[in-house]
Amino acid sequence: MITLDRSKTKRLLLSSIVAGVAALTMSAPPALAALPVTSSPELKLARTIRTSPFAGSSVSMKDAEGSAYVPRDNSLWLADDNGRAVYEVNPTTGALKRKIDRTAFEAATKLGGGSQAGANRSADIEAMAYDEATDTLYVFSGPCCQSSVLPTAFRLTRTGGAFKVDSYQPLAGGSDYTAAGWNHADGKIYVGVAGQIRSYNYATNTASSTFHVTGLTGILGMSFSSNGADLFVVTNAEKLYRVDWAHKTLVAGWTFDLTGFKVKDSRAVELINDQFYVLDGYDGRSSGDPLRHAVFVFDVLP
């Protein structure tokens, strides 16, 4: 017959529990703080990400236009109009991971079969959006600045672990979506221009009727919060807005003037780990200026 030492058993049990909790703590991802609950937040510039050239690279952004964030890869994608390309960037280090150039877009065939996109559909790349539910990237080009330039939606899907352009859809003549974002709540892609917002369905190549948010004009970039409750928008007045999506109204106190931070052409915005990433598309800075087409990263303070 074996007699158990109760005090020793308790010590062993307690030790096992502590070890288990420690293991869970080490393996669990760090908790992310939410945006502050306040009607009077402040922006603080945390840092900038250089794109001309990218960190550790000789590749430079030529004309910054749009962005999208892919959490699965921790990748910030940036759209380059004049460069006819999109770039995959590490948002922490600013390092360039990958470039997809015009040849990939121009070689894409129409969804369902048809002719290749050609050069006239890659000439005005403006906006990007990432559908997390289907792990799909979308790139939107516009009609600027010749009649031969054709507005287009491109779809990028993952093949062998990397995104590749798999098809395109010809957008209606005159379509000029300067902003795009995917809403996690309803699973829809939304596009915007000027003061107009509408949903867009790539499979059917159709857009809904437009609607407006009072006080919101000059839309150049937009993205949604991870729960879809908020829409964040940057405009041609270098303003950053927070929109209550359910009510389609501006959130009081959450309008920021970016000019004081030397942002001169706010073209895109992403919320990554509760920091705002704003892409500056201003073309007037010198080639050696570290702020040329830079991404401005902001903390939000209560």
MIDOSE-1310 file (N, C-alpha, C; in nm, 2 decimals, decimal comma, always signed):
residues 302
mitl	+0,08/-0,12/+0,00/+0,00/+0,00/+0,00/+0,09/+0,12/+0,00; +0,05/+0,22/-0,09/+0,13/+0,34/-0,10/+0,06/+0,46/-0,03; +0,13/+0,53/+0,05/+0,07/+0,64/+0,13/+0,12/+0,77/+0,06; +0,02/+0,86/+0,03/+0,06/+0,99/-0,04/+0,08/+1,10/+0,06
drsk	+0,18/+1,17/+0,04/+0,21/+1,29/+0,13/+0,12/+1,41/+0,07; +0,01/+1,44/+0,15/-0,08/+1,54/+0,10/-0,02/+1,68/+0,07; +0,07/+1,72/+0,16/+0,13/+1,85/+0,14/+0,22/+1,85/+0,01; +0,29/+1,74/-0,01/+0,37/+1,73/-0,13/+0,29/+1,73/-0,25
tkrl	+0,17/+1,66/-0,25/+0,08/+1,65/-0,36/+0,03/+1,79/-0,39; -0,01/+1,87/-0,29/-0,06/+2,00/-0,32/+0,05/+2,09/-0,38; +0,18/+2,07/-0,33/+0,28/+2,15/-0,39/+0,31/+2,12/-0,54; +0,30/+1,99/-0,57/+0,32/+1,94/-0,71/+0,20/+2,00/-0,80
llss	+0,08/+1,99/-0,74/-0,04/+2,04/-0,82/-0,03/+2,19/-0,85; +0,01/+2,26/-0,74/+0,03/+2,41/-0,76/+0,14/+2,44/-0,86; +0,25/+2,37/-0,85/+0,36/+2,39/-0,94/+0,31/+2,36/-1,09; +0,23/+2,26/-1,11/+0,18/+2,23/-1,24/+0,10/+2,34/-1,30
ivag	+0,01/+2,39/-1,21/-0,08/+2,50/-1,25/-0,01/+2,62/-1,29; +0,09/+2,66/-1,21/+0,17/+2,78/-1,24/+0,25/+2,76/-1,37; +0,30/+2,64/-1,39/+0,38/+2,62/-1,51/+0,28/+2,62/-1,63; +0,16/+2,57/-1,62/+0,07/+2,58/-1,73/+0,03/+2,72/-1,76
vaal	+0,00/+2,80/-1,66/-0,03/+2,94/-1,69/+0,08/+3,01/-1,76; +0,20/+2,99/-1,71/+0,32/+3,05/-1,77/+0,34/+3,01/-1,92; +0,31/+2,89/-1,95/+0,32/+2,84/-2,09/+0,22/+2,91/-2,17; +0,09/+2,92/-2,12/-0,01/+2,99/-2,20/+0,02/+3,13/-2,22
tmsa	+0,08/+3,20/-2,12/+0,11/+3,34/-2,13/+0,22/+3,36/-2,24; +0,32/+3,27/-2,24/+0,43/+3,28/-2,34/+0,38/+3,26/-2,48; +0,28/+3,17/-2,50/+0,24/+3,13/-2,63/+0,13/+3,22/-2,69; +0,06/+3,29/-2,60/-0,06/+3,37/-2,64/+0,00/+3,50/-2,70
ppal	-0,07/+3,55/-2,81/-0,03/+3,68/-2,87/-0,05/+3,79/-2,78; +0,02/+3,90/-2,79/+0,00/+4,01/-2,70/-0,13/+4,08/-2,72; -0,19/+4,13/-2,62/-0,32/+4,19/-2,63/-0,30/+4,33/-2,70; -0,39/+4,37/-2,78/-0,38/+4,50/-2,85/-0,47/+4,60/-2,78
aalp	-0,42/+4,71/-2,75/-0,50/+4,82/-2,69/-0,60/+4,87/-2,80; -0,72/+4,91/-2,75/-0,82/+4,97/-2,84/-0,80/+5,11/-2,86; -0,86/+5,17/-2,96/-0,85/+5,32/-2,97/-0,92/+5,38/-2,85; -0,87/+5,49/-2,80/-0,92/+5,55/-2,68/-1,07/+5,59/-2,69
vtss	-1,14/+5,56/-2,58/-1,29/+5,60/-2,58/-1,29/+5,75/-2,53; -1,30/+5,84/-2,63/-1,29/+5,98/-2,60/-1,35/+6,06/-2,71; -1,40/+6,18/-2,68/-1,45/+6,27/-2,79/-1,34/+6,37/-2,82; -1,22/+6,36/-2,76/-1,12/+6,46/-2,79/-0,98/+6,40/-2,80
pelk	-0,97/+6,30/-2,89/-0,84/+6,24/-2,91/-0,74/+6,33/-2,97; -0,61/+6,30/-2,96/-0,50/+6,37/-3,02/-0,42/+6,27/-3,10; -0,36/+6,32/-3,22/-0,27/+6,24/-3,29/-0,13/+6,28/-3,25; -0,04/+6,18/-3,25/+0,10/+6,20/-3,22/+0,18/+6,12/-3,33
lart	+0,27/+6,19/-3,40/+0,35/+6,13/-3,50/+0,45/+6,03/-3,44; +0,43/+5,90/-3,46/+0,52/+5,80/-3,40/+0,65/+5,79/-3,49; +0,63/+5,78/-3,62/+0,75/+5,77/-3,71/+0,70/+5,78/-3,85; +0,79/+5,77/-3,95/+0,75/+5,77/-4,09/+0,82/+5,65/-4,16
irts	+0,76/+5,60/-4,26/+0,82/+5,49/-4,34/+0,86/+5,55/-4,47; +0,99/+5,53/-4,50/+1,04/+5,59/-4,63/+1,01/+5,49/-4,74; +0,97/+5,55/-4,85/+0,94/+5,47/-4,97/+1,02/+5,51/-5,09; +1,11/+5,61/-5,08/+1,18/+5,66/-5,19/+1,33/+5,69/-5,15
pfag	+1,41/+5,58/-5,15/+1,37/+5,44/-5,17/+1,32/+5,37/-5,04; +1,27/+5,25/-5,06/+1,23/+5,17/-4,95/+1,36/+5,13/-4,87; +1,34/+5,10/-4,74/+1,45/+5,06/-4,65/+1,53/+4,94/-4,71; +1,66/+4,96/-4,72/+1,74/+4,85/-4,77/+1,72/+4,81/-4,91
ssvs	+1,67/+4,91/-4,99/+1,64/+4,88/-5,13/+1,67/+5,00/-5,22; +1,69/+4,98/-5,35/+1,71/+5,09/-5,44/+1,58/+5,12/-5,52; +1,47/+5,05/-5,48/+1,34/+5,07/-5,54/+1,27/+5,19/-5,48; +1,21/+5,28/-5,56/+1,14/+5,40/-5,50/+1,00/+5,41/-5,56
mkda	+0,91/+5,45/-5,47/+0,78/+5,49/-5,51/+0,78/+5,61/-5,60; +0,70/+5,61/-5,71/+0,70/+5,72/-5,80/+0,58/+5,81/-5,78; +0,47/+5,76/-5,74/+0,35/+5,84/-5,72/+0,25/+5,76/-5,63; +0,26/+5,79/-5,50/+0,18/+5,71/-5,41/+0,03/+5,74/-5,42
egsa	-0,05/+5,64/-5,42/-0,20/+5,65/-5,44/-0,28/+5,58/-5,34; -0,26/+5,45/-5,32/-0,35/+5,37/-5,23/-0,28/+5,27/-5,15; -0,36/+5,20/-5,06/-0,30/+5,11/-4,97/-0,40/+5,00/-4,92; -0,35/+4,89/-4,87/-0,43/+4,79/-4,81/-0,34/+4,71/-4,71
yvpr	-0,40/+4,66/-4,60/-0,33/+4,59/-4,50/-0,37/+4,44/-4,50; -0,27/+4,35/-4,50/-0,30/+4,21/-4,50/-0,25/+4,15/-4,37; -0,34/+4,13/-4,26/-0,29/+4,09/-4,13/-0,22/+3,95/-4,13; -0,27/+3,86/-4,22/-0,21/+3,73/-4,23/-0,06/+3,73/-4,25
dnsl	-0,02/+3,83/-4,33/+0,13/+3,84/-4,36/+0,19/+3,95/-4,29; +0,12/+4,03/-4,21/+0,16/+4,16/-4,16/+0,23/+4,24/-4,27; +0,15/+4,26/-4,38/+0,20/+4,33/-4,49/+0,12/+4,45/-4,52; +0,18/+4,57/-4,54/+0,12/+4,69/-4,59/+0,14/+4,70/-4,74
wlad	+0,04/+4,69/-4,82/+0,05/+4,71/-4,97/+0,03/+4,85/-5,01; +0,11/+4,90/-5,10/+0,10/+5,04/-5,14/+0,09/+5,04/-5,30; +0,01/+5,13/-5,34/-0,02/+5,14/-5,49/+0,06/+5,26/-5,54; +0,12/+5,24/-5,66/+0,21/+5,34/-5,72/+0,15/+5,37/-5,86
dngr	+0,09/+5,49/-5,88/+0,02/+5,52/-6,00/+0,13/+5,53/-6,12; +0,22/+5,63/-6,11/+0,31/+5,65/-6,22/+0,41/+5,53/-6,24; +0,43/+5,45/-6,13/+0,52/+5,33/-6,14/+0,44/+5,21/-6,19; +0,31/+5,22/-6,20/+0,23/+5,11/-6,25/+0,26/+4,98/-6,18
avye	+0,26/+4,99/-6,04/+0,30/+4,88/-5,96/+0,24/+4,89/-5,82; +0,24/+4,77/-5,75/+0,20/+4,77/-5,61/+0,32/+4,71/-5,54; +0,34/+4,75/-5,41/+0,45/+4,71/-5,33/+0,40/+4,64/-5,20; +0,46/+4,53/-5,16/+0,44/+4,47/-5,03/+0,55/+4,51/-4,93
vnpt	+0,51/+4,57/-4,82/+0,60/+4,63/-4,73/+0,58/+4,58/-4,59; +0,69/+4,56/-4,52/+0,68/+4,53/-4,37/+0,64/+4,66/-4,30; +0,53/+4,67/-4,23/+0,49/+4,80/-4,17/+0,57/+4,83/-4,05; +0,64/+4,73/-3,99/+0,72/+4,76/-3,87/+0,86/+4,81/-3,91
tgal	+0,92/+4,75/-4,01/+1,06/+4,79/-4,05/+1,06/+4,88/-4,17; +0,96/+4,88/-4,25/+0,96/+4,96/-4,37/+1,03/+4,89/-4,49; +1,07/+4,76/-4,47/+1,14/+4,69/-4,57/+1,05/+4,65/-4,68; +1,10/+4,65/-4,80/+1,02/+4,61/-4,92/+1,03/+4,46/-4,93
krki	+0,91/+4,39/-4,93/+0,91/+4,25/-4,94/+0,90/+4,21/-5,09; +0,82/+4,28/-5,16/+0,79/+4,23/-5,30/+0,73/+4,35/-5,38; +0,75/+4,34/-5,51/+0,69/+4,43/-5,61/+0,62/+4,36/-5,71; +0,50/+4,40/-5,75/+0,42/+4,34/-5,86/+0,41/+4,46/-5,96
drta	+0,47/+4,44/-6,08/+0,48/+4,55/-6,17/+0,37/+4,54/-6,28; +0,38/+4,63/-6,38/+0,28/+4,64/-6,48/+0,26/+4,52/-6,56; +0,37/+4,44/-6,58/+0,36/+4,33/-6,67/+0,25/+4,23/-6,62; +0,25/+4,21/-6,49/+0,15/+4,12/-6,43/+0,01/+4,17/-6,45
feaa	-0,02/+4,30/-6,43/-0,15/+4,35/-6,45/-0,19/+4,35/-6,60; -0,10/+4,38/-6,69/-0,13/+4,39/-6,83/-0,15/+4,25/-6,89; -0,09/+4,15/-6,83/-0,11/+4,01/-6,88/-0,24/+3,95/-6,83; -0,30/+4,01/-6,73/-0,43/+3,95/-6,68/-0,54/+3,94/-6,78
tklg	-0,61/+3,83/-6,78/-0,73/+3,82/-6,87/-0,86/+3,85/-6,79; -0,96/+3,89/-6,87/-1,09/+3,92/-6,81/-1,15/+3,80/-6,74; -1,21/+3,83/-6,63/-1,27/+3,72/-6,55/-1,37/+3,65/-6,64; -1,36/+3,51/-6,64/-1,44/+3,43/-6,72/-1,39/+3,41/-6,86
ggsq	-1,27/+3,47/-6,89/-1,21/+3,45/-7,02/-1,23/+3,57/-7,11; -1,12/+3,60/-7,19/-1,13/+3,71/-7,28/-0,99/+3,76/-7,30; -0,98/+3,89/-7,35/-0,85/+3,95/-7,39/-0,77/+3,99/-7,27; -0,65/+4,01/-7,29/-0,56/+4,05/-7,18/-0,59/+4,20/-7,16
agan	-0,55/+4,25/-7,03/-0,58/+4,38/-6,99/-0,51/+4,48/-7,08; -0,38/+4,46/-7,11/-0,31/+4,56/-7,19/-0,27/+4,68/-7,11; -0,19/+4,76/-7,18/-0,13/+4,88/-7,12/-0,23/+4,99/-7,07; -0,34/+5,00/-7,14/-0,44/+5,10/-7,11/-0,51/+5,08/-6,98
rsad	-0,50/+4,96/-6,92/-0,57/+4,94/-6,79/-0,48/+4,95/-6,67; -0,35/+4,97/-6,69/-0,26/+4,98/-6,58/-0,20/+5,12/-6,56; -0,26/+5,21/-6,64/-0,20/+5,35/-6,64/-0,24/+5,44/-6,53; -0,34/+5,40/-6,45/-0,38/+5,49/-6,34/-0,42/+5,41/-6,22
ieam	-0,33/+5,34/-6,16/-0,36/+5,26/-6,04/-0,38/+5,36/-5,92; -0,50/+5,34/-5,85/-0,54/+5,44/-5,75/-0,57/+5,38/-5,62; -0,63/+5,27/-5,61/-0,68/+5,22/-5,48/-0,66/+5,07/-5,46; -0,66/+5,03/-5,33/-0,65/+4,89/-5,30/-0,74/+4,85/-5,19
ayde	-0,78/+4,73/-5,18/-0,86/+4,68/-5,07/-0,83/+4,53/-5,05; -0,84/+4,48/-4,93/-0,81/+4,34/-4,89/-0,93/+4,28/-4,83; -0,98/+4,17/-4,89/-1,10/+4,10/-4,84/-1,04/+3,98/-4,75; -1,05/+4,00/-4,62/-0,99/+3,90/-4,53/-1,06/+3,77/-4,53
atdt	-1,19/+3,77/-4,56/-1,27/+3,65/-4,56/-1,23/+3,55/-4,67; -1,19/+3,61/-4,78/-1,16/+3,52/-4,90/-1,01/+3,53/-4,93; -0,93/+3,61/-4,85/-0,79/+3,63/-4,87/-0,76/+3,67/-5,01; -0,83/+3,78/-5,05/-0,82/+3,84/-5,18/-0,78/+3,98/-5,18
lyvf	-0,69/+4,02/-5,27/-0,66/+4,17/-5,28/-0,72/+4,22/-5,41; -0,77/+4,35/-5,40/-0,83/+4,41/-5,52/-0,75/+4,54/-5,55; -0,73/+4,57/-5,67/-0,66/+4,69/-5,71/-0,75/+4,76/-5,81; -0,77/+4,89/-5,79/-0,86/+4,97/-5,88/-0,78/+5,07/-5,96
sgpc	-0,80/+5,08/-6,09/-0,73/+5,18/-6,17/-0,84/+5,28/-6,22; -0,80/+5,40/-6,26/-0,90/+5,50/-6,30/-0,87/+5,53/-6,45; -0,94/+5,64/-6,49/-0,93/+5,68/-6,64/-0,84/+5,80/-6,67; -0,75/+5,83/-6,57/-0,66/+5,95/-6,60/-0,54/+5,91/-6,68
cqss	-0,50/+5,98/-6,77/-0,54/+6,12/-6,80/-0,56/+6,13/-6,95; -0,59/+6,02/-7,02/-0,62/+6,03/-7,16/-0,74/+5,94/-7,19; -0,81/+5,97/-7,30/-0,93/+5,90/-7,33/-0,91/+5,75/-7,35; -0,78/+5,71/-7,38/-0,75/+5,57/-7,41/-0,73/+5,49/-7,28
vlpt	-0,72/+5,56/-7,17/-0,70/+5,49/-7,04/-0,83/+5,44/-6,99; -0,84/+5,31/-6,95/-0,96/+5,24/-6,92/-0,97/+5,21/-6,77; -1,07/+5,25/-6,70/-1,08/+5,21/-6,55/-1,11/+5,06/-6,54; -1,04/+5,01/-6,44/-1,04/+4,86/-6,43/-1,03/+4,82/-6,28
afrl	-1,09/+4,70/-6,25/-1,07/+4,64/-6,12/-0,99/+4,51/-6,15; -0,88/+4,49/-6,07/-0,79/+4,37/-6,08/-0,81/+4,29/-5,95; -0,81/+4,16/-5,97/-0,81/+4,07/-5,85/-0,68/+3,99/-5,84; -0,63/+3,99/-5,71/-0,51/+3,91/-5,68/-0,54/+3,80/-5,58
trtg	-0,51/+3,68/-5,62/-0,53/+3,57/-5,53/-0,40/+3,50/-5,49; -0,40/+3,43/-5,38/-0,28/+3,37/-5,34/-0,25/+3,23/-5,41; -0,13/+3,23/-5,47/-0,09/+3,11/-5,53/+0,05/+3,07/-5,48; +0,07/+2,95/-5,43/+0,20/+2,92/-5,37/+0,24/+3,01/-5,26
gafk	+0,15/+3,06/-5,19/+0,18/+3,15/-5,07/+0,19/+3,29/-5,10; +0,19/+3,33/-5,23/+0,21/+3,47/-5,27/+0,09/+3,52/-5,36; +0,06/+3,65/-5,35/-0,05/+3,70/-5,43/+0,00/+3,72/-5,57; -0,09/+3,68/-5,66/-0,07/+3,70/-5,81/-0,19/+3,75/-5,87
vdsy	-0,18/+3,84/-5,97/-0,29/+3,89/-6,05/-0,36/+3,78/-6,12; -0,48/+3,75/-6,10/-0,55/+3,64/-6,17/-0,65/+3,68/-6,27; -0,70/+3,81/-6,26/-0,80/+3,85/-6,36/-0,83/+4,00/-6,35; -0,91/+4,05/-6,44/-0,96/+4,18/-6,43/-1,11/+4,19/-6,47
qpla	-1,17/+4,31/-6,43/-1,30/+4,34/-6,47/-1,30/+4,48/-6,53; -1,36/+4,51/-6,65/-1,36/+4,64/-6,70/-1,47/+4,72/-6,63; -1,43/+4,83/-6,57/-1,53/+4,92/-6,50/-1,60/+5,01/-6,60; -1,72/+5,05/-6,56/-1,80/+5,14/-6,64/-1,72/+5,26/-6,68
ggsd	-1,73/+5,31/-6,80/-1,66/+5,43/-6,84/-1,68/+5,55/-6,75; -1,57/+5,62/-6,72/-1,58/+5,73/-6,62/-1,56/+5,69/-6,48; -1,56/+5,56/-6,45/-1,54/+5,52/-6,31/-1,40/+5,56/-6,26; -1,40/+5,62/-6,14/-1,27/+5,67/-6,09/-1,27/+5,66/-5,94
ytaa	-1,25/+5,53/-5,90/-1,25/+5,50/-5,75/-1,12/+5,53/-5,69; -1,11/+5,64/-5,62/-0,99/+5,69/-5,56/-0,96/+5,63/-5,42; -1,06/+5,55/-5,37/-1,05/+5,49/-5,24/-1,13/+5,36/-5,24; -1,08/+5,27/-5,16/-1,15/+5,14/-5,15/-1,12/+5,07/-5,01
gwnh	-1,21/+4,99/-4,96/-1,19/+4,92/-4,84/-1,29/+4,81/-4,83; -1,26/+4,71/-4,75/-1,34/+4,59/-4,73/-1,40/+4,60/-4,59; -1,53/+4,57/-4,57/-1,60/+4,58/-4,44/-1,62/+4,44/-4,39; -1,56/+4,41/-4,28/-1,56/+4,28/-4,21/-1,70/+4,24/-4,17
adgk	-1,78/+4,34/-4,14/-1,92/+4,32/-4,08/-2,01/+4,26/-4,19; -2,01/+4,32/-4,31/-2,10/+4,27/-4,41/-2,03/+4,20/-4,53; -1,90/+4,19/-4,53/-1,83/+4,12/-4,63/-1,82/+4,19/-4,76; -1,85/+4,32/-4,77/-1,85/+4,39/-4,89/-1,73/+4,48/-4,92
iyvg	-1,70/+4,50/-5,04/-1,60/+4,60/-5,08/-1,67/+4,73/-5,11; -1,62/+4,84/-5,05/-1,68/+4,97/-5,08/-1,57/+5,06/-5,15; -1,62/+5,14/-5,24/-1,53/+5,23/-5,31/-1,58/+5,37/-5,30; -1,49/+5,47/-5,31/-1,53/+5,61/-5,29/-1,46/+5,70/-5,38
vagq	-1,52/+5,81/-5,41/-1,46/+5,92/-5,48/-1,54/+6,05/-5,46; -1,47/+6,16/-5,44/-1,54/+6,29/-5,41/-1,62/+6,27/-5,28; -1,75/+6,29/-5,29/-1,83/+6,26/-5,17/-1,92/+6,14/-5,18; -1,89/+6,05/-5,27/-1,97/+5,94/-5,30/-1,91/+5,81/-5,25
irsy	-1,99/+5,72/-5,20/-1,95/+5,59/-5,15/-2,05/+5,49/-5,21; -2,00/+5,37/-5,25/-2,09/+5,27/-5,30/-2,02/+5,13/-5,28; -2,10/+5,03/-5,28/-2,04/+4,89/-5,27/-2,01/+4,85/-5,41; -1,91/+4,75/-5,42/-1,87/+4,70/-5,55/-1,86/+4,55/-5,54
nyat	-1,92/+4,47/-5,63/-1,91/+4,33/-5,64/-1,82/+4,29/-5,76; -1,71/+4,23/-5,73/-1,62/+4,19/-5,84/-1,67/+4,08/-5,93; -1,74/+3,98/-5,87/-1,79/+3,87/-5,94/-1,89/+3,91/-6,05; -1,98/+4,00/-6,01/-2,08/+4,04/-6,10/-2,04/+4,17/-6,17
ntas	-1,93/+4,23/-6,13/-1,89/+4,36/-6,19/-1,99/+4,47/-6,18; -2,06/+4,48/-6,06/-2,17/+4,58/-6,05/-2,14/+4,66/-5,92; -2,19/+4,78/-5,93/-2,18/+4,88/-5,81/-2,32/+4,92/-5,77; -2,33/+4,94/-5,64/-2,46/+4,98/-5,59/-2,48/+5,13/-5,61
stfh	-2,60/+5,18/-5,57/-2,63/+5,32/-5,58/-2,53/+5,39/-5,48; -2,50/+5,52/-5,51/-2,41/+5,59/-5,42/-2,49/+5,65/-5,30; -2,41/+5,67/-5,19/-2,47/+5,74/-5,08/-2,36/+5,83/-5,02; -2,40/+5,92/-4,93/-2,31/+6,02/-4,88/-2,30/+6,02/-4,73
vtgl	-2,19/+6,07/-4,67/-2,18/+6,10/-4,53/-2,18/+6,25/-4,52; -2,27/+6,31/-4,45/-2,27/+6,45/-4,44/-2,14/+6,51/-4,38; -2,08/+6,60/-4,46/-1,96/+6,67/-4,41/-1,83/+6,60/-4,47; -1,85/+6,49/-4,55/-1,74/+6,42/-4,60/-1,73/+6,44/-4,75
tgil	-1,62/+6,51/-4,80/-1,60/+6,53/-4,94/-1,46/+6,51/-4,97; -1,43/+6,50/-5,10/-1,29/+6,49/-5,15/-1,22/+6,36/-5,10; -1,29/+6,25/-5,10/-1,24/+6,12/-5,05/-1,12/+6,07/-5,14; -1,01/+6,04/-5,08/-0,89/+5,99/-5,15/-0,85/+5,85/-5,10
gmsf	-0,88/+5,82/-4,97/-0,85/+5,69/-4,92/-0,94/+5,65/-4,81; -0,96/+5,52/-4,79/-1,05/+5,48/-4,68/-1,02/+5,33/-4,64; -1,05/+5,30/-4,52/-1,04/+5,16/-4,47/-1,13/+5,15/-4,35; -1,17/+5,02/-4,32/-1,26/+5,00/-4,21/-1,18/+4,94/-4,08
ssng	-1,24/+4,96/-3,97/-1,19/+4,90/-3,85/-1,21/+4,75/-3,86; -1,14/+4,67/-3,77/-1,15/+4,53/-3,79/-1,29/+4,47/-3,76; -1,37/+4,54/-3,69/-1,51/+4,49/-3,66/-1,61/+4,55/-3,75; -1,56/+4,64/-3,84/-1,65/+4,70/-3,94/-1,74/+4,82/-3,88
adlf	-1,72/+4,85/-3,76/-1,80/+4,96/-3,70/-1,77/+5,10/-3,74; -1,64/+5,11/-3,78/-1,59/+5,25/-3,81/-1,53/+5,25/-3,95; -1,55/+5,36/-4,02/-1,48/+5,38/-4,15/-1,39/+5,50/-4,13; -1,26/+5,48/-4,17/-1,16/+5,59/-4,16/-1,14/+5,64/-4,30
vvtn	-1,14/+5,77/-4,32/-1,13/+5,84/-4,45/-1,02/+5,95/-4,44; -0,94/+5,96/-4,55/-0,86/+6,08/-4,57/-0,90/+6,15/-4,70; -0,89/+6,28/-4,70/-0,94/+6,36/-4,80/-0,84/+6,45/-4,87; -0,88/+6,52/-4,97/-0,79/+6,61/-5,04/-0,77/+6,74/-4,96
aekl	-0,83/+6,76/-4,85/-0,80/+6,87/-4,76/-0,70/+6,83/-4,65; -0,64/+6,71/-4,67/-0,54/+6,66/-4,57/-0,61/+6,65/-4,43; -0,73/+6,59/-4,43/-0,80/+6,56/-4,31/-0,82/+6,41/-4,29; -0,82/+6,36/-4,17/-0,85/+6,22/-4,14/-0,98/+6,22/-4,06
yrvd	-1,08/+6,14/-4,10/-1,21/+6,14/-4,04/-1,24/+6,00/-3,99; -1,32/+5,99/-3,88/-1,37/+5,87/-3,83/-1,52/+5,87/-3,85; -1,58/+5,77/-3,92/-1,72/+5,76/-3,95/-1,79/+5,65/-3,88; -1,90/+5,68/-3,81/-1,98/+5,58/-3,75/-2,06/+5,51/-3,86
wahk	-2,02/+5,39/-3,90/-2,07/+5,32/-4,02/-2,21/+5,29/-4,01; -2,26/+5,25/-3,89/-2,40/+5,21/-3,88/-2,49/+5,33/-3,90; -2,45/+5,45/-3,86/-2,54/+5,57/-3,88/-2,49/+5,66/-3,99; -2,38/+5,62/-4,05/-2,32/+5,70/-4,16/-2,31/+5,85/-4,12
tlva	-2,25/+5,87/-4,01/-2,22/+6,00/-3,96/-2,08/+6,02/-3,91; -2,02/+6,14/-3,91/-1,89/+6,16/-3,86/-1,90/+6,15/-3,71; -1,79/+6,09/-3,65/-1,78/+6,08/-3,51/-1,73/+6,21/-3,45; -1,80/+6,27/-3,36/-1,76/+6,40/-3,30/-1,62/+6,39/-3,24
gwtf	-1,54/+6,49/-3,27/-1,41/+6,50/-3,21/-1,30/+6,42/-3,28; -1,34/+6,34/-3,38/-1,25/+6,25/-3,45/-1,22/+6,29/-3,59; -1,20/+6,43/-3,60/-1,15/+6,48/-3,73/-1,02/+6,54/-3,71; -0,92/+6,50/-3,78/-0,78/+6,55/-3,76/-0,73/+6,62/-3,88
dltg	-0,66/+6,73/-3,85/-0,59/+6,81/-3,96/-0,45/+6,76/-3,96; -0,41/+6,70/-4,08/-0,28/+6,64/-4,09/-0,17/+6,74/-4,14; -0,21/+6,86/-4,18/-0,11/+6,95/-4,23/+0,00/+6,99/-4,13; -0,04/+6,99/-4,00/+0,06/+7,02/-3,90/+0,17/+6,92/-3,89
fkvk	+0,15/+6,80/-3,94/+0,25/+6,70/-3,94/+0,33/+6,69/-4,07; +0,31/+6,79/-4,16/+0,38/+6,80/-4,29/+0,32/+6,70/-4,39; +0,20/+6,65/-4,37/+0,13/+6,57/-4,47/+0,08/+6,66/-4,57; +0,11/+6,64/-4,70/+0,07/+6,74/-4,80/-0,03/+6,68/-4,90
dsra	-0,05/+6,55/-4,90/-0,14/+6,49/-5,00/-0,18/+6,36/-4,94; -0,28/+6,36/-4,85/-0,32/+6,23/-4,78/-0,40/+6,14/-4,88; -0,34/+6,03/-4,92/-0,39/+5,95/-5,02/-0,45/+5,82/-4,98; -0,41/+5,77/-4,86/-0,46/+5,64/-4,82/-0,44/+5,63/-4,67
veli	-0,53/+5,54/-4,60/-0,52/+5,53/-4,46/-0,55/+5,38/-4,42; -0,47/+5,33/-4,32/-0,50/+5,20/-4,27/-0,48/+5,21/-4,11; -0,56/+5,13/-4,04/-0,55/+5,12/-3,90/-0,48/+4,99/-3,87; -0,36/+4,99/-3,82/-0,28/+4,87/-3,79/-0,24/+4,88/-3,65
ndqf	-0,28/+4,78/-3,57/-0,25/+4,77/-3,43/-0,28/+4,91/-3,36; -0,39/+4,97/-3,39/-0,44/+5,09/-3,33/-0,35/+5,21/-3,36; -0,27/+5,20/-3,47/-0,20/+5,32/-3,52/-0,25/+5,35/-3,66; -0,26/+5,47/-3,69/-0,30/+5,51/-3,83/-0,18/+5,52/-3,92
yvld	-0,19/+5,46/-4,04/-0,08/+5,47/-4,14/-0,14/+5,55/-4,25; -0,09/+5,67/-4,28/-0,14/+5,76/-4,38/-0,03/+5,78/-4,49; -0,07/+5,75/-4,61/+0,02/+5,76/-4,72/+0,02/+5,89/-4,78; +0,13/+5,96/-4,80/+0,14/+6,09/-4,86/+0,18/+6,08/-5,01
gydg	+0,09/+6,13/-5,09/+0,12/+6,13/-5,24/+0,17/+6,25/-5,30; +0,21/+6,35/-5,22/+0,26/+6,47/-5,27/+0,39/+6,45/-5,36; +0,38/+6,51/-5,48/+0,49/+6,49/-5,57/+0,60/+6,60/-5,57; +0,58/+6,71/-5,49/+0,67/+6,82/-5,50/+0,79/+6,81/-5,42
rssg	+0,81/+6,71/-5,34/+0,93/+6,70/-5,26/+1,05/+6,66/-5,34; +1,17/+6,69/-5,31/+1,29/+6,66/-5,38/+1,31/+6,51/-5,37; +1,39/+6,45/-5,47/+1,41/+6,31/-5,47/+1,49/+6,26/-5,35; +1,56/+6,35/-5,28/+1,63/+6,30/-5,16/+1,56/+6,32/-5,03
dplr	+1,44/+6,38/-5,04/+1,37/+6,41/-4,92/+1,31/+6,28/-4,86; +1,34/+6,24/-4,73/+1,29/+6,12/-4,68/+1,14/+6,11/-4,66; +1,07/+6,23/-4,67/+0,93/+6,24/-4,66/+0,86/+6,22/-4,80; +0,94/+6,21/-4,91/+0,88/+6,20/-5,04/+0,80/+6,07/-5,05
havf	+0,67/+6,08/-5,07/+0,58/+5,96/-5,07/+0,59/+5,87/-4,95; +0,61/+5,93/-4,84/+0,63/+5,85/-4,71/+0,50/+5,81/-4,66; +0,50/+5,71/-4,57/+0,39/+5,67/-4,49/+0,41/+5,73/-4,35; +0,31/+5,81/-4,30/+0,31/+5,87/-4,17/+0,24/+5,78/-4,07
vfdv	+0,30/+5,74/-3,96/+0,24/+5,65/-3,87/+0,21/+5,73/-3,74; +0,08/+5,73/-3,70/+0,03/+5,81/-3,59/-0,02/+5,72/-3,47; +0,02/+5,76/-3,35/-0,05/+5,71/-3,23/-0,17/+5,80/-3,20; -0,27/+5,74/-3,14/-0,39/+5,81/-3,10/-0,39/+5,82/-2,94
lp	-0,39/+5,94/-2,90/-0,38/+5,97/-2,75/-0,52/+6,02/-2,70; -0,56/+5,97/-2,58/-0,69/+6,02/-2,52/-0,68/+6,17/-2,48
